[in-house]
Amino acid sequence: MDHSYRAALAGNNNGGRPGRQRPGFAPNYPQADPDPLPAREDASSRIFGFVDDLFFQAKIQETARKLNVKVEFVKSEQDLTDRIKQNGEEKPSLIIFDLNSNSVKPISLIPKLKSKLKKTSVIGFLSHVQGDLKQKAHEVGCDMVLPRSAFSQNLPQLLRRHGAADEEVSG
């Protein structure tokens, strides 16, 4: 049955009575995206991702493009090592892990990367119901573990913070 008429009659306030709001359902106000970083032609990637999900890859790439941040996706530890060597001495500032990745084993790879890249932040994301996996990720050295929804919501701020050159961050 089509109940679309109710929205027009009730003023679309989710309560059925004018002026009444359901508790906990305050209107959502969109967060403003952070300002893009200055474009750098010589910029090497400072952010790498172990993300299998193509939709999430596209979301990360589009957000990075809007912010003038370079993000590269890698499939293995060797792939990451090769890309870091191509960048010269500059170490990545952030590595993003899909903790449900099928191409790598994040729980065993994170401690290896943390021992090699001490100043690199590691952020993992997972389904909000995976409490055990979240705990394991923290134990092996993941700096931040977020549910997919929170990761998506905070993605612009995370990419901007870690995509900026060190002198831009401290200056």
Backbone as a chain_set.jsonl record, in Angstrom:
{"seq": "MDHSYRAALAGNNNGGRPGRQRPGFAPNYPQADPDPLPAREDASSRIFGFVDDLFFQAKIQETARKLNVKVEFVKSEQDLTDRIKQNGEEKPSLIIFDLNSNSVKPISLIPKLKSKLKKTSVIGFLSHVQGDLKQKAHEVGCDMVLPRSAFSQNLPQLLRRHGAADEEVSG", "coords": {"N": [[0.839, -1.179, 0.0], [0.523, 2.197, -0.791], [1.832, 4.771, 1.027], [2.47, 7.39, 0.626], [0.918, 9.641, 0.73], [0.75, 10.324, 3.388], [3.003, 11.775, 4.136], [2.585, 14.287, 2.993], [0.247, 15.097, 4.293], [0.956, 15.052, 7.019], [3.015, 16.808, 7.236], [5.492, 15.806, 6.918], [7.08, 15.084, 9.197], [7.771, 12.842, 10.579], [6.395, 12.138, 12.89], [3.7, 12.318, 12.799], [2.139, 14.212, 13.984], [1.813, 17.71, 13.783], [4.726, 19.698, 14.358], [6.036, 17.908, 15.948], [8.792, 15.917, 16.656], [10.469, 12.869, 16.154], [12.171, 11.314, 18.845], [15.701, 11.368, 18.912], [15.965, 11.547, 16.217], [16.924, 13.874, 14.93], [17.192, 16.482, 12.501], [19.534, 15.854, 9.908], [22.472, 17.567, 9.253], [24.452, 18.357, 6.57], [27.986, 17.823, 6.584], [30.482, 20.181, 5.87], [32.768, 19.746, 3.225], [36.304, 19.49, 3.65], [38.661, 22.063, 2.677], [40.339, 21.794, -0.482], [43.72, 20.63, -0.855], [46.668, 22.474, -1.87], [47.487, 21.992, -5.269], [50.044, 19.772, -6.278], [52.375, 19.103, -8.615], [54.567, 17.402, -8.574], [53.956, 15.615, -6.657], [54.181, 12.732, -4.703], [52.664, 9.628, -3.835], [51.277, 9.592, -0.636], [49.531, 8.175, 0.698], [48.336, 4.925, 0.978], [46.341, 2.121, 0.031], [44.909, -0.948, 1.043], [42.477, -2.179, -0.301], [39.864, -4.096, -1.366], [37.242, -3.851, -2.232], [35.557, -2.531, -4.867], [33.713, -0.432, -5.007], [34.259, 1.009, -2.68], [36.898, 1.681, -3.244], [36.48, 3.419, -5.4], [35.05, 5.446, -4.104], [36.983, 6.4, -2.289], [38.97, 7.254, -4.1], [37.597, 9.273, -5.538], [37.031, 11.128, -3.508], [39.656, 11.747, -2.763], [40.566, 12.892, -5.156], [39.045, 15.242, -5.252], [40.218, 16.59, -3.175], [42.799, 17.031, -3.969], [44.655, 15.044, -3.343], [46.868, 12.324, -3.455], [46.2, 8.939, -3.806], [47.083, 5.576, -3.683], [46.302, 2.249, -4.604], [47.133, -0.938, -3.425], [48.017, -4.422, -3.776], [49.514, -6.274, -2.41], [52.1, -6.92, 0.073], [54.598, -6.755, -1.124], [54.02, -5.255, -3.387], [53.377, -2.808, -2.174], [55.893, -2.206, -1.017], [57.451, -1.894, -3.347], [56.211, 0.377, -4.481], [56.756, 2.286, -2.513], [59.525, 2.434, -2.724], [59.706, 3.597, -5.253], [58.866, 6.129, -4.637], [61.028, 7.232, -3.464], [62.762, 8.422, -0.633], [60.631, 9.206, 0.848], [58.293, 8.252, 3.169], [55.125, 6.542, 3.493], [52.291, 8.331, 4.809], [49.937, 7.346, 5.633], [48.257, 4.243, 5.786], [45.612, 2.478, 4.548], [43.401, -0.029, 5.506], [41.15, -2.473, 4.44], [39.675, -4.402, 6.602], [38.449, -6.744, 6.068], [39.634, -7.794, 3.889], [40.35, -9.843, 1.052], [42.583, -10.242, -0.46], [44.91, -9.842, 1.005], [46.178, -10.667, 4.282], [45.181, -8.833, 6.7], [45.529, -8.8, 9.564], [47.901, -10.165, 10.038], [49.649, -8.736, 8.438], [49.695, -6.039, 9.247], [51.299, -5.752, 11.712], [53.882, -6.251, 10.644], [54.214, -4.133, 8.82], [54.005, -1.95, 10.568], [56.33, -2.278, 12.073], [58.323, -1.724, 10.202], [57.614, 0.792, 9.168], [57.506, 3.101, 11.151], [56.428, 5.676, 11.721], [54.171, 5.801, 10.224], [50.696, 6.016, 9.949], [48.075, 3.684, 10.544], [44.976, 2.828, 9.416], [42.053, 1.026, 9.817], [39.062, -0.397, 8.424], [35.816, -1.832, 8.94], [32.903, -3.978, 9.187], [30.296, -2.852, 11.305], [29.502, -4.75, 13.151], [31.563, -6.411, 13.8], [33.108, -6.884, 16.313], [35.115, -8.497, 17.551], [37.092, -8.684, 15.553], [37.754, -6.001, 15.365], [38.95, -5.584, 17.869], [41.192, -7.308, 17.652], [42.551, -6.049, 15.555], [43.309, -3.624, 16.746], [45.022, -4.652, 18.682], [47.165, -5.683, 17.143], [48.32, -3.397, 16.175], [46.935, -1.48, 14.685], [46.172, 1.852, 14.271], [43.741, 3.189, 14.244], [40.456, 2.012, 14.169], [37.6, 1.791, 12.354], [34.033, 1.645, 11.87], [32.54, 0.924, 8.667], [30.717, 2.956, 7.91], [31.401, 5.17, 9.54], [34.012, 5.523, 8.689], [33.587, 6.27, 6.02], [32.215, 8.668, 6.444], [34.146, 10.251, 7.709], [36.152, 10.309, 5.887], [36.996, 12.522, 4.08], [38.291, 14.315, 5.912], [40.284, 12.656, 7.009], [41.842, 11.989, 4.735], [42.708, 14.516, 3.958], [44.228, 15.346, 6.173], [46.305, 13.419, 6.241], [47.243, 13.518, 3.671], [48.482, 15.903, 3.228], [51.589, 17.597, 2.809], [54.349, 17.381, 5.072], [55.354, 19.917, 5.84], [53.164, 21.511, 5.292], [51.292, 20.671, 7.125], [52.442, 21.224, 9.651], [52.827, 23.901, 9.405]], "CA": [[0.0, 0.0, 0.0], [1.291, 3.423, -0.922], [1.562, 5.7, 2.121], [3.12, 8.659, 0.338], [0.023, 10.73, 1.089], [0.953, 10.691, 4.79], [4.039, 12.804, 4.243], [1.997, 15.589, 2.68], [-0.727, 15.447, 5.322], [1.56, 15.232, 8.333], [4.1, 17.777, 7.195], [6.741, 15.047, 6.776], [7.899, 15.265, 10.395], [8.002, 11.516, 11.148], [5.669, 11.915, 14.121], [2.281, 12.286, 12.525], [1.505, 15.426, 14.494], [2.633, 18.882, 13.453], [5.625, 20.219, 15.378], [6.578, 16.833, 16.785], [9.951, 15.239, 16.062], [10.783, 11.622, 16.849], [13.409, 11.475, 19.614], [16.877, 10.751, 18.307], [15.942, 11.699, 14.77], [17.086, 15.284, 14.601], [17.587, 16.604, 11.09], [20.968, 15.757, 9.641], [23.037, 18.678, 8.511], [25.664, 17.852, 5.915], [29.245, 18.446, 6.965], [31.184, 20.781, 4.747], [34.025, 19.082, 2.909], [37.457, 20.366, 3.879], [39.215, 22.699, 1.484], [41.377, 20.986, -1.131], [45.117, 21.018, -0.672], [47.242, 23.03, -3.099], [47.921, 20.945, -6.204], [51.492, 19.642, -6.452], [52.624, 18.24, -9.769], [55.61, 16.419, -8.247], [53.523, 14.898, -5.454], [54.155, 11.276, -4.697], [51.593, 9.148, -2.954], [51.565, 9.499, 0.794], [48.471, 7.318, 1.232], [48.175, 3.667, 0.252], [45.198, 1.376, 0.536], [44.645, -2.355, 0.769], [41.017, -2.189, -0.363], [39.392, -4.932, -2.472], [35.902, -3.422, -2.628], [35.684, -1.525, -5.93], [32.896, 0.737, -4.678], [35.017, 1.788, -1.698], [38.039, 2.264, -3.957], [35.983, 4.564, -6.168], [34.714, 6.502, -3.14], [38.24, 6.963, -1.784], [39.627, 7.961, -5.21], [36.856, 10.492, -5.846], [37.262, 12.065, -2.406], [41.051, 12.174, -2.871], [40.675, 13.778, -6.32], [38.471, 16.542, -4.87], [41.11, 17.229, -2.205], [44.15, 17.068, -4.553], [45.482, 14.094, -2.595], [47.148, 11.145, -4.264], [46.032, 7.668, -3.103], [47.347, 4.415, -4.53], [45.835, 0.985, -4.051], [48.109, -2.012, -3.592], [47.428, -5.745, -3.569], [50.366, -7.135, -1.58], [53.176, -6.24, 0.788], [55.647, -6.485, -2.111], [53.52, -4.147, -4.198], [53.551, -1.604, -1.362], [57.333, -1.958, -0.911], [57.889, -1.37, -4.647], [55.697, 1.747, -4.644], [57.486, 3.151, -1.586], [60.849, 2.648, -3.325], [59.532, 4.543, -6.355], [58.689, 7.455, -4.041], [62.278, 7.7, -2.879], [62.87, 8.261, 0.818], [59.403, 9.624, 1.517], [57.49, 7.138, 3.665], [53.694, 6.88, 3.489], [51.779, 8.881, 6.059], [48.748, 6.59, 5.998], [47.902, 3.024, 5.069], [44.22, 2.143, 4.826], [43.128, -1.452, 5.368], [39.838, -3.092, 4.567], [40.016, -5.522, 7.474], [37.829, -7.937, 5.494], [40.303, -7.992, 2.603], [40.614, -11.214, 0.61], [43.871, -10.318, -1.152], [45.976, -9.907, 2.022], [45.72, -10.977, 5.641], [45.509, -7.605, 7.435], [45.941, -9.005, 10.957], [49.313, -10.553, 10.059], [50.451, -7.762, 7.696], [49.793, -4.763, 9.967], [52.487, -5.659, 12.577], [55.093, -6.17, 9.807], [54.331, -2.768, 8.296], [54.247, -1.028, 11.679], [57.73, -2.374, 12.497], [59.143, -1.08, 9.171], [57.196, 2.18, 8.951], [57.106, 3.457, 12.512], [55.653, 6.919, 11.798], [53.014, 5.687, 9.346], [49.434, 5.67, 10.604], [47.319, 2.595, 9.918], [43.557, 2.902, 9.715], [41.296, -0.09, 9.283], [37.611, -0.285, 8.513], [35.14, -3.122, 8.942], [31.483, -3.917, 9.483], [30.104, -2.418, 12.698], [29.191, -5.88, 14.034], [32.751, -7.245, 13.952], [33.819, -6.426, 17.503], [36.331, -9.299, 17.775], [38.095, -8.278, 14.558], [38.191, -4.656, 15.757], [39.872, -5.758, 18.992], [42.431, -7.901, 17.121], [43.243, -5.031, 14.76], [43.958, -2.72, 17.701], [46.11, -5.386, 19.343], [48.32, -5.861, 16.254], [48.951, -2.116, 15.864], [46.109, -0.56, 13.905], [46.017, 3.071, 15.057], [42.331, 3.544, 14.324], [39.569, 1.054, 13.516], [36.301, 2.445, 12.228], [33.01, 0.995, 11.051], [32.524, 1.458, 7.297], [29.947, 4.207, 7.842], [32.197, 6.245, 10.148], [35.147, 5.739, 7.801], [33.078, 7.051, 4.885], [31.857, 10.004, 6.897], [35.359, 10.989, 8.071], [37.16, 10.158, 4.832], [37.637, 13.773, 3.627], [39.197, 14.849, 6.932], [41.425, 11.74, 7.115], [42.697, 12.134, 3.554], [43.339, 15.844, 3.967], [45.242, 15.368, 7.224], [47.454, 12.579, 5.909], [47.712, 13.801, 2.32], [49.252, 17.152, 3.215], [53.016, 17.46, 3.062], [54.669, 17.666, 6.48], [55.502, 21.345, 6.104], [51.837, 22.121, 5.255], [50.606, 20.299, 8.354], [53.012, 21.914, 10.801], [52.924, 25.335, 9.18]], "C": [[0.885, 1.243, 0.0], [0.892, 4.411, 0.18], [2.179, 7.067, 1.868], [2.239, 9.855, 0.693], [0.256, 11.223, 2.519], [1.975, 11.809, 4.953], [3.462, 14.185, 3.993], [1.026, 16.033, 3.774], [-0.084, 15.799, 6.653], [2.693, 16.239, 8.337], [5.464, 17.109, 7.163], [7.651, 15.212, 7.991], [8.102, 13.969, 11.169], [7.207, 11.246, 12.419], [4.175, 11.855, 13.921], [1.554, 13.525, 13.013], [2.403, 16.616, 14.185], [3.48, 19.331, 14.638], [6.253, 19.151, 16.253], [7.683, 16.104, 16.029], [10.189, 13.954, 16.84], [12.088, 11.791, 17.601], [14.559, 10.734, 18.948], [16.935, 10.891, 16.807], [15.98, 13.167, 14.388], [17.498, 15.39, 13.136], [19.101, 16.537, 10.94], [21.407, 16.954, 8.818], [24.323, 18.189, 7.87], [26.9, 18.599, 6.392], [29.899, 19.019, 5.719], [32.48, 20.015, 4.501], [35.177, 20.036, 3.193], [37.968, 20.947, 2.566], [40.267, 21.802, 0.862], [42.769, 21.523, -0.826], [45.62, 21.66, -1.954], [47.765, 21.895, -3.984], [49.434, 20.965, -6.342], [51.729, 18.647, -7.573], [53.602, 17.121, -9.436], [55.205, 15.524, -7.075], [53.587, 13.389, -5.655], [53.085, 10.85, -3.708], [52.086, 9.064, -1.521], [50.563, 8.566, 1.455], [48.334, 6.094, 0.335], [47.017, 2.905, 0.863], [45.204, -0.072, 0.103], [43.13, -2.504, 0.809], [40.601, -2.989, -1.588], [38.083, -4.418, -3.067], [35.998, -2.27, -3.642], [34.858, -0.276, -5.657], [33.625, 1.627, -3.663], [36.25, 2.41, -2.335], [37.602, 3.512, -4.71], [35.652, 5.734, -5.247], [35.973, 7.196, -2.627], [38.919, 7.785, -2.877], [38.925, 9.287, -5.514], [37.066, 11.547, -4.762], [38.69, 12.619, -2.481], [41.229, 13.164, -4.029], [40.154, 15.173, -5.979], [39.403, 17.316, -3.95], [42.534, 17.412, -2.73], [45.125, 16.204, -3.766], [45.661, 12.859, -3.46], [47.049, 9.89, -3.397], [46.294, 6.555, -4.099], [46.86, 3.169, -3.819], [46.837, -0.106, -4.402], [47.448, -3.335, -3.233], [48.246, -6.637, -2.644], [51.423, -6.284, -0.876], [54.292, -5.86, -0.185], [55.268, -5.302, -2.999], [53.702, -2.821, -3.456], [55.028, -1.228, -1.264], [57.874, -1.355, -2.209], [57.44, 0.08, -4.835], [56.428, 2.728, -3.728], [58.877, 3.45, -2.144], [60.774, 3.643, -4.473], [59.406, 5.972, -5.836], [59.981, 8.025, -3.468], [62.269, 7.459, -1.387], [61.577, 8.601, 1.553], [58.547, 8.408, 1.881], [56.013, 7.528, 3.599], [53.269, 7.453, 4.836], [50.575, 8.079, 6.547], [48.624, 5.339, 5.141], [46.502, 2.644, 5.526], [44.026, 0.657, 4.568], [41.634, -1.719, 5.421], [40.114, -4.348, 5.371], [39.346, -6.827, 7.052], [38.444, -8.282, 4.141], [40.533, -9.472, 2.313], [41.998, -11.349, -0.01], [45.058, -10.389, -0.193], [45.344, -10.31, 3.35], [46.096, -9.791, 6.527], [46.063, -7.84, 8.837], [47.404, -9.449, 11.033], [50.208, -9.517, 9.366], [50.656, -6.452, 8.479], [51.022, -4.708, 10.887], [53.795, -5.567, 11.787], [55.297, -4.742, 9.317], [54.619, -1.764, 9.401], [55.701, -1.087, 12.146], [58.656, -1.696, 11.492], [58.879, 0.419, 9.08], [56.627, 2.733, 10.256], [56.207, 4.693, 12.582], [54.391, 6.885, 10.937], [51.78, 5.289, 10.152], [48.745, 4.561, 9.823], [45.874, 2.711, 10.385], [42.877, 1.712, 9.053], [39.813, 0.187, 9.368], [36.988, -1.655, 8.341], [33.648, -2.909, 9.157], [31.312, -3.597, 10.968], [29.824, -3.576, 13.661], [30.405, -6.762, 14.327], [33.627, -6.781, 15.114], [35.111, -7.183, 17.764], [37.442, -8.887, 16.828], [38.631, -6.89, 14.887], [39.225, -4.742, 16.878], [41.217, -6.306, 18.517], [43.241, -6.861, 16.356], [43.956, -4.028, 15.666], [45.165, -3.393, 18.346], [47.349, -5.512, 18.461], [48.907, -4.535, 15.778], [48.165, -1.162, 14.992], [45.827, 0.671, 14.773], [44.555, 3.454, 15.264], [41.541, 2.487, 13.566], [38.174, 1.652, 13.534], [35.301, 1.547, 11.515], [32.996, 1.65, 9.665], [31.825, 2.815, 7.217], [30.747, 5.38, 8.402], [33.418, 6.561, 9.286], [34.715, 6.608, 6.623], [32.808, 8.496, 5.282], [33.095, 10.853, 7.174], [36.428, 10.966, 6.992], [37.772, 11.48, 4.358], [38.644, 14.333, 4.63], [40.445, 13.975, 7.061], [42.387, 11.926, 5.94], [43.406, 13.485, 3.556], [44.468, 15.893, 4.982], [46.491, 14.604, 6.803], [48.018, 12.853, 4.517], [48.555, 15.054, 2.219], [50.729, 16.849, 3.468], [53.297, 17.912, 4.494], [54.768, 19.152, 6.768], [54.149, 22.051, 6.059], [51.091, 21.848, 6.541], [51.117, 21.114, 9.525], [53.001, 23.423, 10.633], [51.703, 26.105, 9.382]], "O": [[1.881, 1.307, 0.721], [-0.262, 4.834, 0.247], [2.391, 7.828, 2.812], [2.743, 10.953, 0.93], [-0.003, 12.385, 2.832], [1.823, 12.682, 5.807], [3.801, 15.142, 4.688], [0.989, 17.209, 4.136], [-0.518, 16.727, 7.335], [3.277, 16.487, 9.392], [6.483, 17.77, 7.36], [8.85, 15.45, 7.844], [8.563, 14.003, 12.31], [7.355, 10.163, 12.985], [3.453, 11.381, 14.799], [0.477, 13.855, 12.517], [3.624, 16.527, 14.315], [3.015, 19.343, 15.777], [6.944, 19.478, 17.217], [7.499, 15.722, 14.873], [10.116, 13.957, 18.069], [13.034, 12.358, 17.055], [14.398, 9.608, 18.478], [17.872, 10.397, 16.179], [15.152, 13.636, 13.606], [18.098, 14.46, 12.598], [19.847, 17.095, 11.746], [20.784, 17.302, 7.815], [25.196, 17.662, 8.559], [26.885, 19.815, 6.582], [29.87, 18.409, 4.65], [33.201, 19.677, 5.44], [35.05, 21.245, 3.001], [37.738, 20.394, 1.491], [41.008, 21.123, 1.573], [42.957, 22.713, -0.574], [45.059, 21.418, -3.022], [48.403, 20.959, -3.502], [50.04, 22.025, -6.501], [51.327, 17.487, -7.483], [53.479, 16.013, -9.958], [56.024, 14.761, -6.563], [53.104, 12.855, -6.654], [52.661, 11.629, -2.854], [53.163, 8.538, -1.239], [50.714, 8.206, 2.622], [48.232, 6.201, -0.887], [46.74, 3.022, 2.057], [45.471, -0.387, -1.057], [42.565, -2.907, 1.826], [40.934, -2.624, -2.716], [37.851, -4.539, -4.27], [36.461, -1.178, -3.312], [35.258, 0.825, -6.037], [33.605, 2.852, -3.779], [36.614, 3.539, -2.009], [38.275, 4.542, -4.661], [35.943, 6.884, -5.575], [36.026, 8.423, -2.54], [39.393, 8.891, -2.616], [39.583, 10.306, -5.722], [37.257, 12.724, -5.067], [38.907, 13.815, -2.286], [41.952, 14.151, -3.901], [40.754, 16.173, -6.372], [39.389, 18.547, -3.937], [43.394, 17.904, -1.999], [46.275, 16.584, -3.55], [44.724, 12.404, -4.117], [47.729, 9.782, -2.376], [45.792, 6.583, -5.223], [46.983, 3.04, -2.601], [47.323, -0.184, -5.53], [46.463, -3.378, -2.496], [47.741, -7.642, -2.145], [51.613, -5.107, -1.183], [54.865, -4.775, -0.085], [56.105, -4.456, -3.315], [54.132, -1.83, -4.046], [55.378, -0.057, -1.413], [58.666, -0.413, -2.174], [58.217, 0.914, -5.299], [56.69, 3.866, -4.116], [59.357, 4.58, -2.052], [61.686, 4.451, -4.648], [59.795, 6.918, -6.52], [60.015, 9.176, -3.034], [61.82, 6.41, -0.925], [61.442, 8.317, 2.743], [58.134, 7.64, 1.013], [55.683, 8.713, 3.645], [53.825, 7.098, 5.875], [50.23, 8.124, 7.728], [48.855, 5.37, 3.932], [46.235, 2.505, 6.72], [44.439, 0.143, 3.528], [40.939, -1.256, 6.325], [40.736, -5.277, 4.856], [39.634, -7.888, 7.608], [37.831, -8.988, 3.341], [40.866, -10.25, 3.207], [42.535, -12.454, -0.08], [46.102, -10.939, -0.544], [44.123, -10.29, 3.505], [47.209, -9.742, 7.051], [46.985, -7.138, 9.254], [48.083, -9.134, 12.01], [51.397, -9.427, 9.673], [51.712, -5.831, 8.361], [51.74, -3.708, 10.858], [54.722, -4.878, 12.214], [56.401, -4.203, 9.386], [55.393, -0.828, 9.201], [56.254, -0.072, 12.57], [59.681, -1.142, 11.889], [59.807, 1.215, 8.932], [55.411, 2.817, 10.43], [55.311, 4.748, 13.424], [53.624, 7.848, 10.928], [51.818, 4.342, 10.937], [48.823, 4.507, 8.596], [45.586, 2.694, 11.582], [43.099, 1.429, 7.876], [39.349, 0.905, 10.254], [37.551, -2.531, 7.684], [33.192, -1.774, 9.293], [32.114, -4.037, 11.792], [29.905, -3.391, 14.875], [30.28, -7.762, 15.034], [34.757, -6.338, 14.91], [36.108, -6.578, 18.159], [38.595, -8.752, 17.236], [39.821, -6.625, 14.712], [40.249, -4.06, 16.842], [42.266, -5.818, 18.935], [44.463, -6.795, 16.486], [45.085, -3.629, 15.381], [46.208, -2.765, 18.531], [48.469, -5.454, 18.966], [49.898, -4.537, 15.046], [48.691, -0.122, 14.595], [45.304, 0.544, 15.88], [44.177, 3.974, 16.314], [41.908, 2.108, 12.455], [37.635, 1.977, 14.592], [35.685, 0.766, 10.644], [33.399, 2.804, 9.518], [32.299, 3.718, 6.528], [30.77, 6.459, 7.81], [33.816, 7.719, 9.165], [35.399, 7.569, 6.272], [33.134, 9.427, 4.545], [33.091, 12.053, 6.9], [37.499, 11.546, 7.168], [38.996, 11.552, 4.241], [39.726, 14.774, 4.244], [41.55, 14.498, 7.207], [43.6, 12.011, 6.131], [44.579, 13.574, 3.193], [45.543, 16.419, 4.694], [47.609, 15.086, 6.988], [49.146, 12.462, 4.217], [49.265, 15.25, 1.233], [51.068, 15.957, 4.246], [52.564, 18.728, 5.052], [54.32, 19.61, 7.819], [53.979, 23.083, 6.709], [50.333, 22.697, 7.008], [50.327, 21.641, 10.309], [53.149, 24.155, 11.613], [51.706, 27.324, 9.211]]}, "num_chains": 1, "name": "protein.A"}
